[in-house]
Amino acid sequence: MTKGEKIVLITGCSRGLGKAAAEAFIARGARVAGCARSESAIDELASRHGNRHRFRALDVTDDGAVADFCDEIVTDLGPPDLVLNNAALINPGAPLWEVSAEDFDRVIDVNLKGVTNVIRHVLPPMIERGSGVIVNFSSGWGRSTSPEVAPYCCTKWGIEGLTAALAQELPPGLAAVALNPGIIDTDMLRSCFGESAGAYGDATDWAGRAVPFLDVLGPEDNGRALSAP
Ligand SMILES: NC(=O)c1ccc[n+]([C@@H]2O[C@H](COP(=O)([O-])OP(=O)(O)OC[C@H]3O[C@@H](n4cnc5c(N)ncnc54)[C@H](OP(=O)(O)O)[C@@H]3O)[C@@H](O)[C@H]2O)c1
């Protein structure tokens, strides 16, 4: 079980892997701070889990909103022990030359700039305390490629590089890792695979395996490119 009052920040907790991880960490006794854009999903999490936790509707591409939320977390709960940079989008499948500038921008903005916004505001208090782990969600498509998902591949390969470089910058006691979560039946997978996504396990099963694995990451893992069990 999670030791003491572990503080876990999870972006993209309204559905999919982020929501399942939030529920699993709460069940293990952690205090969770979570965000996503959907106000109704955030309100539902906040009313169900009460004020030991912090849930906020925000867009991770809004650097000011991320800064305010990180301030609130650090003031009310303390610097996170674990950060799951999970929020991401995938482009509508198309050859790269047919991807609109708007669709390309959205994927870059959420998957790379959103992750960096969180790191920019949450890491300084973690460094000041001298401990904590940042998990940046990558993908199989951060280590291999397929046609029609070049924008998404570009961001997830970018997450691998960003995380490896960040790991070289961190002081002792902290860690940054990239995580390939595997293939899980979520809204994102259904947008790529359609009904055949149903052949894969669901997010709750995933969290049952992945959360105990994430819960024990520590400074010795700094710089690793991990795959969830
Ligand atoms: N499912 C898989 O098989 C798979 C495989 C490899 C990697 N991954 C990675 O695992 C992570 C989770 O994927 P998933 O399958 O759970 O995706 P999902 O079902 O589409 O959920 C994505 C989450 O991110 C949030 N989000 C999206 N844009 C956001 C923004 N601008 N600001 C704040 N929150 C935002 C969404 O909430 P709102 O819409 O409410 O904002 C939602 O909670 C992603 O990083 C994904 O790339 C998944």
The ligand as a Gaussian input file, in Angstrom:
#p B3LYP/6-31G(d) Opt

LIG

0 1
 N       -4.815000       3.763000     -24.367000
 C       -3.688000       3.284000     -24.906000
 O       -3.660000       2.155000     -25.456000
 C       -2.419000       4.082000     -24.851000
 C       -1.291000       3.533000     -25.493000
 C       -0.082000       4.245000     -25.437000
 C       -0.020000       5.442000     -24.770000
 N       -1.132000       5.958000     -24.168000
 C       -0.985000       7.217000     -23.451000
 O       -1.587000       7.096000     -22.169000
 C       -2.127000       8.370000     -21.774000
 C       -3.597000       8.221000     -21.445000
 O       -4.276000       7.770000     -22.617000
 P       -5.817000       7.312000     -22.596000
 O       -5.896000       6.171000     -23.531000
 O       -6.312000       7.188000     -21.200000
 O       -6.490000       8.589000     -23.321000
 P       -7.987000       9.149000     -23.235000
 O       -8.922000       8.080000     -22.852000
 O       -8.199000       9.893000     -24.512000
 O       -7.894000      10.202000     -22.015000
 C       -7.090000      11.328000     -22.144000
 C       -7.214000      12.185000     -20.887000
 O       -6.448000      13.374000     -21.114000
 C       -7.275000      14.503000     -20.850000
 N       -6.859000      15.627000     -21.657000
 C       -6.765000      15.689000     -23.020000
 N       -6.395000      16.911000     -23.404000
 C       -6.240000      17.639000     -22.264000
 C       -5.874000      18.979000     -22.002000
 N       -5.600000      19.841000     -23.012000
 N       -5.814000      19.414000     -20.719000
 C       -6.101000      18.564000     -19.708000
 N       -6.456000      17.279000     -19.892000
 C       -6.529000      16.836000     -21.160000
 C       -8.685000      14.020000     -21.157000
 O       -9.659000      14.759000     -20.437000
 P      -10.548000      15.965000     -21.029000
 O      -10.956000      15.575000     -22.411000
 O      -11.653000      16.075000     -20.020000
 O       -9.639000      17.145000     -20.999000
 C       -8.643000      12.599000     -20.616000
 O       -8.885000      12.594000     -19.219000
 C       -1.833000       9.321000     -22.927000
 O       -0.621000       9.998000     -22.687000
 C       -1.671000       8.392000     -24.114000
 O       -0.890000       8.981000     -25.137000
 C       -2.331000       5.297000     -24.205000

